[in-house]
Amino acid sequence: MRRAFREARLDGLRLAFTDCLGPCSEANVIFLYSHGRPFWLRRINTVEQFETFLGWASETASGGPTPLPPTLAPHAFAWTGGGPGPVPPIAD
């Protein structure tokens, strides 16, 4: 995934890998704050999902908010911290 991020050349975005971001039960979690809005995505567990995210993040960063691709929409959730995380869980 690090290689995919480097190859996407998203110089304005920061990527960090952590043990747990947000609700740990929903790993791998991605957080993007863009155009004044938080975006949380859960269970991004394949390179293909991550590459789709990178393409969407690039579009959003350069041209304004864009809708999530249909393949990522089921992974989106709202979270303000604390508690067990989003409900209901989604399948891997």
C-alpha positions in Angstrom: 0.0 0.0 0.0 2.9 2.4 0.6 4.1 1.8 -2.9 0.6 2.5 -4.3 0.6 5.7 -2.4 4.0 6.8 -3.7 3.0 5.9 -7.2 -0.2 8.0 -6.9 2.0 11.1 -6.3 -0.4 12.7 -3.9 2.1 15.2 -2.6 -0.5 17.3 -0.8 -1.8 14.3 1.3 -0.1 12.7 4.3 -0.2 9.0 4.8 0.6 7.3 8.1 0.3 3.7 9.1 -0.7 3.1 12.7 -1.6 0.1 14.9 -5.1 1.4 15.2 -6.9 4.5 13.8 -10.5 4.9 15.0 -12.4 1.8 15.9 -9.8 -1.0 15.8 -12.5 -3.6 15.2 -13.0 -2.1 11.7 -9.4 -2.1 10.5 -8.0 -1.1 8.2 -9.4 2.4 8.7 -8.6 5.3 6.5 -9.4 8.9 7.5 -9.3 11.8 5.1 -10.2 15.4 6.0 -10.9 17.3 2.8 -12.8 20.6 2.1 -13.9 20.9 5.7 -15.4 17.4 5.9 -14.1 14.2 7.6 -14.3 11.0 5.6 -13.9 7.7 7.4 -13.6 4.4 5.5 -13.4 1.0 7.2 -12.1 -2.4 6.2 -10.0 -1.2 3.4 -8.1 -4.5 3.3 -7.1 -5.0 -0.4 -4.6 -3.1 -2.6 -7.5 -2.6 -5.1 -9.7 -0.9 -2.5 -6.7 1.3 -1.5 -5.9 2.2 -5.1 -9.6 3.2 -5.6 -9.4 5.3 -2.5 -6.2 7.0 -3.8 -7.9 7.8 -7.1 -10.9 9.3 -5.3 -8.7 11.2 -2.9 -6.7 12.7 -5.8 -9.9 13.9 -7.5 -11.3 15.3 -4.2 -8.0 17.1 -3.3 -7.6 18.7 -6.7 -11.1 19.5 -7.7 -13.4 19.7 -4.7 -15.6 17.2 -3.0 -16.6 14.3 -5.2 -18.9 11.4 -4.4 -17.3 8.2 -3.2 -17.0 5.5 -5.8 -19.7 2.8 -5.5 -17.2 0.2 -4.4 -16.1 2.4 -1.5 -19.5 3.7 -0.4 -20.3 0.7 1.8 -17.1 1.3 3.7 -17.9 4.8 4.7 -19.0 5.6 8.2 -19.4 8.6 10.6 -17.4 8.5 13.8 -16.6 11.1 16.4 -14.4 9.0 18.7 -14.9 6.6 21.6 -17.3 3.8 21.8 -17.4 0.5 19.9 -17.3 2.1 16.5 -19.8 2.1 13.6 -22.8 -0.2 13.4 -23.6 -2.4 11.7 -20.3 -4.0 10.8 -19.8 -4.9 7.2 -18.4 -8.1 5.8 -14.7 -8.2 4.8 
